[in-house]
Amino acid sequence: MSSTNTNTSASKDWVLAKDEQKPASLVVHERHSSLAFPWFRFVYAQGDDASLQIIFATHLVTISGDGLGPLLEAVAANRVVSVTAPTENQAKFGARGPDAEEQTGSAIHSISVEKFK
């Protein structure tokens, strides 16, 4: 399964607080589907502020955006609950949430999920 979204908004709900229990899986919300990857199948992650690759035993999740460094650190600690590709309107207008505030700080531009063959 492979899909790519080019967007300009990100979820603020990536990371759990340090006192919260680690999640059992990472949920990746693409525009038209969602996938759950159990953390026990996590192999490694690599990236920087602009791009992040999360490798599981069976899939590669690639995220591009701005300010993704903190997300990489949270992935390394298995503290990420979910990542969400923004809607088409969020991408088009650079806004997110019910108040349609302009995007600042960390942002996801695209999420791609590829299954290893």
VOVEXTOR-193514 format. One record per atom (N, C-alpha, C, O): residue number from 1; residue in one letter; x, y negated, z negated. Coordinates in nm, 4 decimals. Example, Ala and Ser with C-alpha at 12.3 -4.5 7.8 and 13.67 -1.06 7.14 Angstrom:
// residues 2
(1, "a", (1.3190, 0.5690, -0.7800))
(1, "a", (1.2300, 0.4500, -0.7800))
(1, "a", (1.3200, 0.3300, -0.7800))
(1, "a", (1.4236, 0.3319, -0.8465))
(2, "s", (1.2850, 0.2250, -0.7080))
(2, "s", (1.3670, 0.1060, -0.7140))
(2, "s", (1.2900, -0.0030, -0.7870))
(2, "s", (1.3409, -0.1138, -0.8039))
//
This chain:
// residues 117
(1, "m", (0.0847, 0.1170, 0.0000))
(1, "m", (0.0000, 0.0000, 0.0000))
(1, "m", (0.0885, -0.1222, 0.0000))
(1, "m", (0.1820, -0.1313, -0.0795))
(2, "s", (0.0609, -0.2143, 0.0862))
(2, "s", (0.1420, -0.3343, 0.0935))
(2, "s", (0.0530, -0.4512, 0.1278))
(2, "s", (-0.0299, -0.4432, 0.2184))
(3, "s", (0.0707, -0.5613, 0.0541))
(3, "s", (-0.0017, -0.6819, 0.0866))
(3, "s", (0.0778, -0.7998, 0.0384))
(3, "s", (0.1565, -0.7892, -0.0556))
(4, "t", (0.0572, -0.9125, 0.1030))
(4, "t", (0.1303, -1.0318, 0.0669))
(4, "t", (0.0344, -1.1484, 0.0626))
(4, "t", (-0.0514, -1.1625, 0.1497))
(5, "n", (0.0489, -1.2321, -0.0389))
(5, "n", (-0.0299, -1.3538, -0.0517))
(5, "n", (0.0668, -1.4702, -0.0607))
(5, "n", (0.1666, -1.4618, -0.1323))
(6, "t", (0.0394, -1.5789, 0.0107))
(6, "t", (0.1219, -1.6978, -0.0034))
(6, "t", (0.0402, -1.8015, -0.0755))
(6, "t", (-0.0548, -1.8566, -0.0200))
(7, "n", (0.0767, -1.8285, -0.1995))
(7, "n", (-0.0019, -1.9141, -0.2869))
(7, "n", (0.0871, -2.0072, -0.3667))
(7, "n", (0.2096, -1.9965, -0.3619))
(8, "t", (0.0249, -2.0995, -0.4408))
(8, "t", (0.1032, -2.1972, -0.5149))
(8, "t", (0.0582, -2.2144, -0.6589))
(8, "t", (0.0770, -2.3221, -0.7156))
(9, "s", (0.0004, -2.1137, -0.7193))
(9, "s", (-0.0450, -2.1260, -0.8569))
(9, "s", (-0.0105, -2.0000, -0.9334))
(9, "s", (0.0169, -1.8960, -0.8735))
(10, "a", (-0.0117, -2.0086, -1.0652))
(10, "a", (0.0272, -1.8934, -1.1455))
(10, "a", (-0.0572, -1.8828, -1.2707))
(10, "a", (-0.1170, -1.9804, -1.3160))
(11, "s", (-0.0608, -1.7633, -1.3252))
(11, "s", (-0.1312, -1.7398, -1.4507))
(11, "s", (-0.0476, -1.7892, -1.5674))
(11, "s", (0.0740, -1.7700, -1.5688))
(12, "k", (-0.1106, -1.8521, -1.6649))
(12, "k", (-0.0406, -1.8916, -1.7873))
(12, "k", (-0.0391, -1.7764, -1.8873))
(12, "k", (0.0245, -1.7876, -1.9921))
(13, "d", (-0.1069, -1.6670, -1.8577))
(13, "d", (-0.1239, -1.5565, -1.9518))
(13, "d", (-0.0285, -1.4415, -1.9241))
(13, "d", (-0.0643, -1.3253, -1.9437))
(14, "w", (0.0915, -1.4721, -1.8792))
(14, "w", (0.1872, -1.3677, -1.8474))
(14, "w", (0.2352, -1.2931, -1.9695))
(14, "w", (0.2410, -1.1701, -1.9688))
(15, "v", (0.2698, -1.3654, -2.0745))
(15, "v", (0.3521, -1.3100, -2.1811))
(15, "v", (0.2783, -1.3027, -2.3141))
(15, "v", (0.2046, -1.3940, -2.3512))
(16, "l", (0.2996, -1.1929, -2.3844))
(16, "l", (0.2453, -1.1765, -2.5192))
(16, "l", (0.3307, -1.2517, -2.6195))
(16, "l", (0.4494, -1.2751, -2.5968))
(17, "a", (0.2701, -1.2887, -2.7292))
(17, "a", (0.3462, -1.3450, -2.8402))
(17, "a", (0.4336, -1.2351, -2.8989))
(17, "a", (0.4007, -1.1171, -2.8866))
(18, "k", (0.5435, -1.2718, -2.9620))
(18, "k", (0.6375, -1.1723, -3.0147))
(18, "k", (0.5756, -1.0811, -3.1193))
(18, "k", (0.6208, -0.9678, -3.1358))
(19, "d", (0.4727, -1.1279, -3.1908))
(19, "d", (0.4119, -1.0445, -3.2938))
(19, "d", (0.3009, -0.9540, -3.2398))
(19, "d", (0.2453, -0.8741, -3.3151))
(20, "e", (0.2679, -0.9649, -3.1119))
(20, "e", (0.1650, -0.8798, -3.0536))
(20, "e", (0.2264, -0.7491, -3.0045))
(20, "e", (0.3435, -0.7443, -2.9668))
(21, "q", (0.1463, -0.6442, -3.0054))
(21, "q", (0.1915, -0.5126, -2.9610))
(21, "q", (0.2174, -0.5149, -2.8109))
(21, "q", (0.1422, -0.5763, -2.7352))
(22, "k", (0.3238, -0.4480, -2.7684))
(22, "k", (0.3578, -0.4427, -2.6267))
(22, "k", (0.2465, -0.3723, -2.5496))
(22, "k", (0.1878, -0.2761, -2.5992))
(23, "p", (0.2171, -0.4197, -2.4285))
(23, "p", (0.1117, -0.3560, -2.3485))
(23, "p", (0.1577, -0.2213, -2.2941))
(23, "p", (0.2776, -0.1973, -2.2792))
(24, "a", (0.0632, -0.1346, -2.2649))
(24, "a", (0.0951, -0.0037, -2.2088))
(24, "a", (0.1295, -0.0132, -2.0606))
(24, "a", (0.2006, 0.0720, -2.0075))
(25, "s", (0.0788, -0.1173, -1.9937))
(25, "s", (0.1029, -0.1303, -1.8506))
(25, "s", (0.1053, -0.2757, -1.8077))
(25, "s", (0.0611, -0.3650, -1.8800))
(26, "l", (0.1579, -0.2968, -1.6884))
(26, "l", (0.1557, -0.4269, -1.6224))
(26, "l", (0.0446, -0.4218, -1.5190))
(26, "l", (0.0424, -0.3313, -1.4356))
(27, "v", (-0.0464, -0.5160, -1.5227))
(27, "v", (-0.1539, -0.5234, -1.4239))
(27, "v", (-0.1184, -0.6328, -1.3241))
(27, "v", (-0.0948, -0.7477, -1.3616))
(28, "v", (-0.1151, -0.5958, -1.1973))
(28, "v", (-0.0859, -0.6890, -1.0891))
(28, "v", (-0.2168, -0.7160, -1.0160))
(28, "v", (-0.2756, -0.6263, -0.9556))
(29, "h", (-0.2614, -0.8412, -1.0227))
(29, "h", (-0.3854, -0.8813, -0.9570))
(29, "h", (-0.3508, -0.9486, -0.8254))
(29, "h", (-0.3005, -1.0609, -0.8225))
(30, "e", (-0.3784, -0.8789, -0.7174))
(30, "e", (-0.3650, -0.9383, -0.5856))
(30, "e", (-0.4988, -1.0030, -0.5505))
(30, "e", (-0.5950, -0.9930, -0.6266))
(31, "r", (-0.5042, -1.0681, -0.4371))
(31, "r", (-0.6263, -1.1405, -0.4018))
(31, "r", (-0.7482, -1.0483, -0.3905))
(31, "r", (-0.8580, -1.0863, -0.4311))
(32, "h", (-0.7299, -0.9279, -0.3360))
(32, "h", (-0.8450, -0.8389, -0.3143))
(32, "h", (-0.8373, -0.7064, -0.3896))
(32, "h", (-0.9236, -0.6205, -0.3717))
(33, "s", (-0.7370, -0.6888, -0.4721))
(33, "s", (-0.7262, -0.5644, -0.5476))
(33, "s", (-0.6367, -0.5846, -0.6696))
(33, "s", (-0.5661, -0.6847, -0.6813))
(34, "s", (-0.6416, -0.4886, -0.7584))
(34, "s", (-0.5564, -0.4899, -0.8769))
(34, "s", (-0.4925, -0.3536, -0.8932))
(34, "s", (-0.5529, -0.2512, -0.8611))
(35, "l", (-0.3713, -0.3528, -0.9429))
(35, "l", (-0.2980, -0.2292, -0.9664))
(35, "l", (-0.2414, -0.2327, -1.1077))
(35, "l", (-0.2018, -0.3388, -1.1561))
(36, "a", (-0.2373, -0.1181, -1.1739))
(36, "a", (-0.1794, -0.1083, -1.3073))
(36, "a", (-0.0579, -0.0165, -1.3003))
(36, "a", (-0.0659, 0.0955, -1.2497))
(37, "f", (0.0544, -0.0654, -1.3519))
(37, "f", (0.1779, 0.0109, -1.3536))
(37, "f", (0.2179, 0.0363, -1.4983))
(37, "f", (0.2448, -0.0588, -1.5717))
(38, "p", (0.2224, 0.1632, -1.5415))
(38, "p", (0.2596, 0.1919, -1.6805))
(38, "p", (0.4047, 0.1536, -1.7060))
(38, "p", (0.4929, 0.1839, -1.6257))
(39, "w", (0.4285, 0.0870, -1.8181))
(39, "w", (0.5640, 0.0426, -1.8504))
(39, "w", (0.6609, 0.1597, -1.8651))
(39, "w", (0.7809, 0.1413, -1.8447))
(40, "f", (0.6131, 0.2798, -1.8996))
(40, "f", (0.7065, 0.3914, -1.9132))
(40, "f", (0.7643, 0.4334, -1.7777))
(40, "f", (0.8602, 0.5105, -1.7731))
(41, "r", (0.7068, 0.3834, -1.6672))
(41, "r", (0.7587, 0.4103, -1.5322))
(41, "r", (0.8472, 0.2961, -1.4808))
(41, "r", (0.8958, 0.3014, -1.3678))
(42, "f", (0.8680, 0.1934, -1.5634))
(42, "f", (0.9523, 0.0787, -1.5289))
(42, "f", (1.0972, 0.1231, -1.5178))
(42, "f", (1.1474, 0.1937, -1.6053))
(43, "v", (1.1655, 0.0820, -1.4098))
(43, "v", (1.3055, 0.1178, -1.3889))
(43, "v", (1.3950, -0.0016, -1.4203))
(43, "v", (1.4817, 0.0072, -1.5072))
(44, "y", (1.3750, -0.1121, -1.3511))
(44, "y", (1.4513, -0.2336, -1.3797))
(44, "y", (1.3886, -0.3521, -1.3081))
(44, "y", (1.2968, -0.3357, -1.2277))
(45, "a", (1.4386, -0.4715, -1.3377))
(45, "a", (1.3934, -0.5938, -1.2721))
(45, "a", (1.5155, -0.6796, -1.2429))
(45, "a", (1.6170, -0.6722, -1.3121))
(46, "q", (1.5033, -0.7613, -1.1386))
(46, "q", (1.6098, -0.8547, -1.1047))
(46, "q", (1.5480, -0.9784, -1.0424))
(46, "q", (1.4396, -0.9721, -0.9846))
(47, "g", (1.6164, -1.0895, -1.0542))
(47, "g", (1.5650, -1.2097, -0.9918))
(47, "g", (1.6210, -1.3364, -1.0506))
(47, "g", (1.7189, -1.3353, -1.1252))
(48, "d", (1.5561, -1.4472, -1.0149))
(48, "d", (1.5948, -1.5797, -1.0614))
(48, "d", (1.4681, -1.6654, -1.0681))
(48, "d", (1.3570, -1.6123, -1.0706))
(49, "d", (1.4847, -1.7965, -1.0709))
(49, "d", (1.3676, -1.8838, -1.0818))
(49, "d", (1.2762, -1.8794, -0.9595))
(49, "d", (1.1587, -1.9147, -0.9696))
(50, "a", (1.3280, -1.8366, -0.8441))
(50, "a", (1.2496, -1.8395, -0.7202))
(50, "a", (1.1933, -1.7040, -0.6786))
(50, "a", (1.0951, -1.6983, -0.6045))
(51, "s", (1.2537, -1.5957, -0.7249))
(51, "s", (1.2121, -1.4633, -0.6792))
(51, "s", (1.2371, -1.3601, -0.7887))
(51, "s", (1.3347, -1.3690, -0.8631))
(52, "l", (1.1483, -1.2633, -0.7970))
(52, "l", (1.1577, -1.1589, -0.8983))
(52, "l", (1.1161, -1.0264, -0.8364))
(52, "l", (1.0129, -1.0179, -0.7699))
(53, "q", (1.1964, -0.9235, -0.8584))
(53, "q", (1.1616, -0.7886, -0.8163))
(53, "q", (1.1470, -0.7035, -0.9410))
(53, "q", (1.2358, -0.6994, -1.0262))
(54, "i", (1.0320, -0.6348, -0.9506))
(54, "i", (1.0047, -0.5437, -1.0611))
(54, "i", (0.9951, -0.4049, -1.0002))
(54, "i", (0.9060, -0.3783, -0.9195))
(55, "i", (1.0861, -0.3163, -1.0383))
(55, "i", (1.0923, -0.1845, -0.9783))
(55, "i", (1.0377, -0.0819, -1.0766))
(55, "i", (1.0851, -0.0684, -1.1894))
(56, "f", (0.9366, -0.0106, -1.0296))
(56, "f", (0.8818, 0.1029, -1.1028))
(56, "f", (0.9233, 0.2291, -1.0277))
(56, "f", (0.9777, 0.2187, -0.9177))
(57, "a", (0.9000, 0.3447, -1.0817))
(57, "a", (0.9418, 0.4702, -1.0194))
(57, "a", (0.8814, 0.4898, -0.8809))
(57, "a", (0.9433, 0.5527, -0.7951))
(58, "t", (0.7620, 0.4373, -0.8581))
(58, "t", (0.6936, 0.4610, -0.7311))
(58, "t", (0.6667, 0.3360, -0.6480))
(58, "t", (0.6289, 0.3473, -0.5314))
(59, "h", (0.6853, 0.2164, -0.7057))
(59, "h", (0.6501, 0.0930, -0.6361))
(59, "h", (0.7511, -0.0188, -0.6634))
(59, "h", (0.8195, -0.0211, -0.7658))
(60, "l", (0.7572, -0.1102, -0.5682))
(60, "l", (0.8341, -0.2335, -0.5823))
(60, "l", (0.7350, -0.3491, -0.5826))
(60, "l", (0.6563, -0.3647, -0.4892))
(61, "v", (0.7391, -0.4299, -0.6878))
(61, "v", (0.6552, -0.5493, -0.6969))
(61, "v", (0.7482, -0.6687, -0.6781))
(61, "v", (0.8416, -0.6880, -0.7560))
(62, "t", (0.7226, -0.7487, -0.5751))
(62, "t", (0.8036, -0.8663, -0.5476))
(62, "t", (0.7179, -0.9901, -0.5690))
(62, "t", (0.6085, -1.0025, -0.5139))
(63, "i", (0.7700, -1.0813, -0.6499))
(63, "i", (0.6994, -1.2057, -0.6800))
(63, "i", (0.7893, -1.3205, -0.6396))
(63, "i", (0.9070, -1.3225, -0.6755))
(64, "s", (0.7357, -1.4165, -0.5652))
(64, "s", (0.8118, -1.5368, -0.5361))
(64, "s", (0.7375, -1.6556, -0.5931))
(64, "s", (0.6150, -1.6542, -0.6048))
(65, "g", (0.8128, -1.7585, -0.6286))
(65, "g", (0.7495, -1.8749, -0.6869))
(65, "g", (0.8505, -1.9743, -0.7382))
(65, "g", (0.9625, -1.9816, -0.6875))
(66, "d", (0.8123, -2.0509, -0.8379))
(66, "d", (0.8979, -2.1507, -0.9011))
(66, "d", (0.9002, -2.1254, -1.0509))
(66, "d", (0.7977, -2.0912, -1.1099))
(67, "g", (1.0155, -2.1418, -1.1120))
(67, "g", (1.0262, -2.1293, -1.2572))
(67, "g", (0.9995, -1.9905, -1.3094))
(67, "g", (0.9384, -1.9760, -1.4154))
(68, "l", (1.0436, -1.8862, -1.2380))
(68, "l", (1.0140, -1.7478, -1.2770))
(68, "l", (1.1156, -1.6880, -1.3743))
(68, "l", (1.1001, -1.5730, -1.4155))
(69, "g", (1.2178, -1.7625, -1.4116))
(69, "g", (1.3178, -1.7118, -1.5058))
(69, "g", (1.2585, -1.6578, -1.6346))
(69, "g", (1.2936, -1.5473, -1.6761))
(70, "p", (1.1691, -1.7329, -1.6998))
(70, "p", (1.1072, -1.6807, -1.8227))
(70, "p", (1.0255, -1.5534, -1.7989))
(70, "p", (1.0164, -1.4677, -1.8869))
(71, "l", (0.9668, -1.5415, -1.6812))
(71, "l", (0.8912, -1.4194, -1.6494))
(71, "l", (0.9857, -1.3002, -1.6406))
(71, "l", (0.9526, -1.1920, -1.6892))
(72, "l", (1.1022, -1.3178, -1.5799))
(72, "l", (1.2010, -1.2103, -1.5726))
(72, "l", (1.2419, -1.1643, -1.7120))
(72, "l", (1.2510, -1.0441, -1.7371))
(73, "e", (1.2665, -1.2575, -1.8022))
(73, "e", (1.3028, -1.2229, -1.9399))
(73, "e", (1.1914, -1.1447, -2.0092))
(73, "e", (1.2185, -1.0493, -2.0822))
(74, "a", (1.0675, -1.1846, -1.9868))
(74, "a", (0.9539, -1.1153, -2.0476))
(74, "a", (0.9352, -0.9761, -1.9886))
(74, "a", (0.9000, -0.8827, -2.0605))
(75, "v", (0.9586, -0.9614, -1.8579))
(75, "v", (0.9496, -0.8295, -1.7938))
(75, "v", (1.0559, -0.7375, -1.8537))
(75, "v", (1.0283, -0.6211, -1.8828))
(76, "a", (1.1763, -0.7892, -1.8717))
(76, "a", (1.2844, -0.7077, -1.9277))
(76, "a", (1.2494, -0.6551, -2.0663))
(76, "a", (1.2956, -0.5480, -2.1058))
(77, "a", (1.1687, -0.7292, -2.1395))
(77, "a", (1.1266, -0.6875, -2.2737))
(77, "a", (0.9924, -0.6145, -2.2728))
(77, "a", (0.9387, -0.5828, -2.3789))
(78, "n", (0.9378, -0.5876, -2.1540))
(78, "n", (0.8062, -0.5209, -2.1398))
(78, "n", (0.6975, -0.5962, -2.2144))
(78, "n", (0.6129, -0.5336, -2.2783))
(79, "r", (0.6973, -0.7273, -2.2082))
(79, "r", (0.6009, -0.8089, -2.2812))
(79, "r", (0.5017, -0.8788, -2.1887))
(79, "r", (0.4290, -0.9676, -2.2332))
(80, "v", (0.4971, -0.8410, -2.0619))
(80, "v", (0.4057, -0.9036, -1.9673))
(80, "v", (0.2798, -0.8187, -1.9559))
(80, "v", (0.2871, -0.6978, -1.9335))
(81, "v", (0.1657, -0.8823, -1.9714))
(81, "v", (0.0375, -0.8141, -1.9610))
(81, "v", (-0.0058, -0.8057, -1.8159))
(81, "v", (-0.0439, -0.6988, -1.7682))
(82, "s", (-0.0001, -0.9191, -1.7445))
(82, "s", (-0.0446, -0.9212, -1.6057))
(82, "s", (0.0175, -1.0380, -1.5317))
(82, "s", (0.0612, -1.1363, -1.5917))
(83, "v", (0.0204, -1.0250, -1.4002))
(83, "v", (0.0539, -1.1344, -1.3109))
(83, "v", (-0.0585, -1.1434, -1.2092))
(83, "v", (-0.1133, -1.0418, -1.1663))
(84, "t", (-0.0922, -1.2657, -1.1711))
(84, "t", (-0.2084, -1.2865, -1.0864))
(84, "t", (-0.1743, -1.3752, -0.9681))
(84, "t", (-0.1191, -1.4840, -0.9846))
(85, "a", (-0.2071, -1.3286, -0.8503))
(85, "a", (-0.1942, -1.4132, -0.7320))
(85, "a", (-0.3100, -1.5127, -0.7336))
(85, "a", (-0.4244, -1.4732, -0.7564))
(86, "p", (-0.2830, -1.6384, -0.7102))
(86, "p", (-0.3888, -1.7381, -0.7134))
(86, "p", (-0.4881, -1.7208, -0.5986))
(86, "p", (-0.4590, -1.6575, -0.4971))
(87, "t", (-0.6040, -1.7780, -0.6180))
(87, "t", (-0.7062, -1.7735, -0.5138))
(87, "t", (-0.6654, -1.8608, -0.3959))
(87, "t", (-0.5701, -1.9382, -0.4044))
(88, "e", (-0.7378, -1.8476, -0.2876))
(88, "e", (-0.7101, -1.9278, -0.1692))
(88, "e", (-0.7235, -2.0778, -0.1982))
(88, "e", (-0.6415, -2.1570, -0.1519))
(89, "n", (-0.8249, -2.1167, -0.2733))
(89, "n", (-0.8436, -2.2580, -0.3077))
(89, "n", (-0.7315, -2.3085, -0.3975))
(89, "n", (-0.6832, -2.4203, -0.3799))
(90, "q", (-0.6902, -2.2269, -0.4931))
(90, "q", (-0.5796, -2.2667, -0.5793))
(90, "q", (-0.4533, -2.2878, -0.4959))
(90, "q", (-0.3783, -2.3829, -0.5184))
(91, "a", (-0.4309, -2.1997, -0.4010))
(91, "a", (-0.3138, -2.2116, -0.3157))
(91, "a", (-0.3225, -2.3359, -0.2276))
(91, "a", (-0.2251, -2.4099, -0.2136))
(92, "k", (-0.4370, -2.3577, -0.1700))
(92, "k", (-0.4549, -2.4697, -0.0765))
(92, "k", (-0.4408, -2.6046, -0.1453))
(92, "k", (-0.3809, -2.6966, -0.0896))
(93, "f", (-0.4954, -2.6176, -0.2662))
(93, "f", (-0.4968, -2.7467, -0.3343))
(93, "f", (-0.3933, -2.7588, -0.4448))
(93, "f", (-0.3844, -2.8631, -0.5096))
(94, "g", (-0.3136, -2.6522, -0.4678))
(94, "g", (-0.2102, -2.6575, -0.5706))
(94, "g", (-0.2659, -2.6797, -0.7094))
(94, "g", (-0.2030, -2.7465, -0.7914))
(95, "a", (-0.3839, -2.6242, -0.7374))
(95, "a", (-0.4491, -2.6432, -0.8673))
(95, "a", (-0.4919, -2.5082, -0.9213))
(95, "a", (-0.5000, -2.4100, -0.8475))
(96, "r", (-0.5194, -2.5042, -1.0517))
(96, "r", (-0.5681, -2.3807, -1.1122))
(96, "r", (-0.6634, -2.4135, -1.2261))
(96, "r", (-0.6618, -2.5237, -1.2810))
(97, "g", (-0.7448, -2.3175, -1.2597))
(97, "g", (-0.8335, -2.3310, -1.3745))
(97, "g", (-0.9586, -2.4106, -1.3458))
(97, "g", (-0.9719, -2.4715, -1.2396))
(98, "p", (-1.0517, -2.4098, -1.4422))
(98, "p", (-1.1810, -2.4746, -1.4227))
(98, "p", (-1.1723, -2.6263, -1.4070))
(98, "p", (-1.2606, -2.6872, -1.3465))
(99, "d", (-1.0666, -2.6879, -1.4610))
(99, "d", (-1.0528, -2.8328, -1.4485))
(99, "d", (-0.9749, -2.8726, -1.3238))
(99, "d", (-0.9548, -2.9914, -1.2986))
(100, "a", (-0.9305, -2.7732, -1.2449))
(100, "a", (-0.8568, -2.7963, -1.1207))
(100, "a", (-0.7398, -2.8916, -1.1415))
(100, "a", (-0.7196, -2.9855, -1.0645))
(101, "e", (-0.6633, -2.8655, -1.2473))
(101, "e", (-0.5455, -2.9470, -1.2740))
(101, "e", (-0.4365, -2.9143, -1.1732))
(101, "e", (-0.4243, -2.8005, -1.1277))
(102, "e", (-0.3579, -3.0152, -1.1389))
(102, "e", (-0.2475, -2.9935, -1.0465))
(102, "e", (-0.1449, -2.9008, -1.1103))
(102, "e", (-0.1183, -2.9102, -1.2302))
(103, "q", (-0.0869, -2.8108, -1.0303))
(103, "q", (0.0096, -2.7130, -1.0786))
(103, "q", (0.1405, -2.7791, -1.1169))
(103, "q", (0.1980, -2.8549, -1.0388))
(104, "t", (0.1871, -2.7505, -1.2365))
(104, "t", (0.3197, -2.7933, -1.2801))
(104, "t", (0.3860, -2.6749, -1.3488))
(104, "t", (0.3170, -2.5838, -1.3945))
(105, "g", (0.5177, -2.6747, -1.3570))
(105, "g", (0.5891, -2.5664, -1.4240))
(105, "g", (0.5942, -2.4404, -1.3408))
(105, "g", (0.6007, -2.4472, -1.2181))
(106, "s", (0.5914, -2.3252, -1.4060))
(106, "s", (0.5999, -2.1967, -1.3375))
(106, "s", (0.4833, -2.1773, -1.2419))
(106, "s", (0.3699, -2.2158, -1.2706))
(107, "a", (0.5135, -2.1171, -1.1283))
(107, "a", (0.4092, -2.0926, -1.0288))
(107, "a", (0.4430, -1.9689, -0.9473))
(107, "a", (0.5590, -1.9452, -0.9135))
(108, "i", (0.3417, -1.8910, -0.9164))
(108, "i", (0.3571, -1.7768, -0.8268))
(108, "i", (0.3088, -1.8209, -0.6899))
(108, "i", (0.1978, -1.8722, -0.6757))
(109, "h", (0.3944, -1.8003, -0.5872))
(109, "h", (0.3563, -1.8324, -0.4503))
(109, "h", (0.3076, -1.7081, -0.3758))
(109, "h", (0.2182, -1.7170, -0.2917))
(110, "s", (0.3659, -1.5934, -0.4065))
(110, "s", (0.3237, -1.4702, -0.3401))
(110, "s", (0.3546, -1.3494, -0.4269))
(110, "s", (0.4485, -1.3500, -0.5065))
(111, "i", (0.2739, -1.2466, -0.4097))
(111, "i", (0.2964, -1.1173, -0.4744))
(111, "i", (0.2850, -1.0118, -0.3651))
(111, "i", (0.1886, -1.0093, -0.2887))
(112, "s", (0.3850, -0.9254, -0.3594))
(112, "s", (0.3860, -0.8173, -0.2627))
(112, "s", (0.4084, -0.6868, -0.3378))
(112, "s", (0.4961, -0.6791, -0.4239))
(113, "v", (0.3299, -0.5840, -0.3060))
(113, "v", (0.3448, -0.4535, -0.3685))
(113, "v", (0.3710, -0.3515, -0.2581))
(113, "v", (0.2930, -0.3384, -0.1638))
(114, "e", (0.4828, -0.2794, -0.2717))
(114, "e", (0.5177, -0.1771, -0.1735))
(114, "e", (0.5350, -0.0428, -0.2421))
(114, "e", (0.6025, -0.0325, -0.3445))
(115, "k", (0.4737, 0.0600, -0.1852))
(115, "k", (0.4896, 0.1959, -0.2371))
(115, "k", (0.6112, 0.2588, -0.1733))
(115, "k", (0.6299, 0.2494, -0.0520))
(116, "f", (0.6957, 0.3243, -0.2557))
(116, "f", (0.8124, 0.3935, -0.2028))
(116, "f", (0.7669, 0.5177, -0.1288))
(116, "f", (0.6722, 0.5847, -0.1700))
(117, "k", (0.8352, 0.5481, -0.0189))
(117, "k", (0.7998, 0.6654, 0.0610))
(117, "k", (0.8891, 0.7807, 0.0301))
(117, "k", (0.8736, 0.8881, 0.0882))
//
